[in-house]
Amino acid sequence: MTYPPDDVPELPPALAARPHDARRGLPIPPVNIHPDPTGDGPHVDFTTINTTTSTRLAVERRCSLCGEPMGYWVAFLGGPRAAELMLYADPPGHPECMTAALSLCPHLAIGRHRRARADRPGADIIPPGAHGDKPDRYLLGITRDYRTQFMPEHGFAVYLPAPFKAVHAYAYGPDGRLRPAAAAR
């Protein structure tokens, strides 16, 4: 399978303007740019989030995927448990950018796809309350406000959205691809 797939909707302009990964053709979110441990400059790793960058963007109310300022509405993407707890390990973004991520990100778009190999740095770090299993569906919650809370004992931030004004559900179909599902409000 090639990425991005042919059925990807048009990208939001700010996301389309990001640098693109030459191998996959995907826009590179600022949260996936990491300092190179050898000091040779930054490198891209789609399997992990740069927590320093994601926390800074969230505090500045900037989209984690395109890096641009977020307007009135912001979106959070996660499994049902994150929505139930209203506690997210992944930072917020524009609703349009988060919707695009549902089909662009192989980890989200493909049910069998896994995020990080065990030998990757940070692969064994799981946020408090998380179980580490990939959910069978994702919920995109849209809200006006959120809080960023740094967890010094874990070395990263969590994000606490205000009550959602709308929730869109996505589940894996028989073909293993993520699709809109019932239970949107």
N, C-alpha and C positions, 0 to 999 in steps of 0.2 A: 504494500500500500504506500502511495506517495503522500507527502504532506506539503502544503495543505490539500485536503481532498477537494474534488471539483464542486461539491455542494456547499462550500463555505459561503455564507452571506457576505455582502460587501462590508469591508472593514470600516469602522469609524475613522474619520480623517486623522485624528491624533495618533491612533494606533497604527494606521497605515504609514504614517510619516516616520515611525521608529526605524532604526536600523534593522535589517532582516538577516537571519541566519542563512548563510549560503547553502548549507546542506539540506535544510528542511524547508526553506522559504518562509519561515515564520518570523513575525515581528519579535524583537527581543525586548521584553519588559525590563524596566530599570531594576526590578527586584531580582532578576536572574543574572545580573552582572556582578561578579565577585572579584575581589583583589586576588591577584595571582600570588600564591605563597612564595614563589621564587623572586618576586619583586619585578617581574618582567611586564607589568601592566595588568589590566583587567582581563578576565576570561568569562565566557558565557557558560552557565550550567543551568539548564532548564529543570533539573531534578531537585534543586534546592533553592530556597529563598534567602536572599541576603537580608538578614534581620535588621541590620543597621539601616540599610536603605529603606526597607519596608516601614520601619518605625518612623523614620524621618518623614517619609512621604505621608503617612497617615496623620502625624502631628501637624504637618503643613496643609492637610486636607487636599492632597494631590492623589491622583489615580495611581494605583500600584502597577497597572499595565501599560499606560501611556506616559505617565509622569506629569500630565497637565493638571491644572487646578480643577477640582470637582465643583459643580454648581450646587443647586438646591438639593438634588437627589443623589444618594450614594447607594451602592449595592454591595451585598455580601454574598459569597457563594460557599456553600458547604453542605454537609450531609444533614439528615433530619435531626441528629443529636445536637449539632451545633446550633440549629435553629431553635430547638427546644430549650437549650440552655442560654441562648442568646450570647454565645461566647465563641469567638472565631480565632483560630491561629493564623489564618491568612488575612492579609489586609484588604480594605475596601477598594472599590474602583468605580468608575462611571458605569451606570447600568448597561450602556451600549458596549463598553469594552468587556465587561464581565459576560455579557451574552455572547459576544464573539469568541471568548475563551472556551465556551462550551463546545464549539466545533473545532477550534484551532488546536487546543491543548490535547495531545494524544492521551495523556493520563486521564483527562475528563471524558473525552469523546469516545474512547474505546474501553469497553468493560473489562477486557482482559489485560489492558496495559497497566503496568505497575510503575510507581513513581521513582523510587531510588533503590539501587542495589545496596546490599548490606555493607559493601566495602567503600561506599561513598561517605565523605565527611558529613556528619550530621544526620545520617540515615537512621541512626538508632535513637534520635531525640524525638520524643512524642510529647506534645503538650499535655499538661495536667488535665485529667478527665477524658482524654482521647484514648481510644483503644487501638489505633493504628490500622484497622481494617478499612478497606475501601468501601464506601457505602454503595448500595444498589441503586441509589437515586441521589440527585442533588437538588437543593432548593436555592433559588436566587431571591433573596429578600431585599426589598428596596425601602429605604428609610431616609429621613432628613438628617439625623444626627448620630453620633457614636462617641465613645470614649476609647482612648488608647491607654492601656495599663501595662506598665513594664513589670515583668516578673523577675526580679534580680536573682532569685534562687535558681531560676531556669535559664537566665540569660537571653530572654526574648520577650516581646510584647504580645498581649492578647487584645482583641478588639471586641468592644461591647456595644452593639448597635442599640439605638432607641427602637421602640416597637415598629415593626414593619407595616408600611401602608399597603404593600402588595407583595405577594409571594408567588413565584412561578416555579412549577415542579418539572423535573426532567428525569426520565428513567431510561434504562437500557432496554432496547427492543430485542426481538429474536435474532437480529443480525449483530448484536453486541454493541450497537452504536447508541449514543445518548440522544434522546428525542423528547420533545415536549410531552408532558403527561398531565393527567387529570389532577385535581386538587390545587389548582392555582386560585388565588384570591386577590 
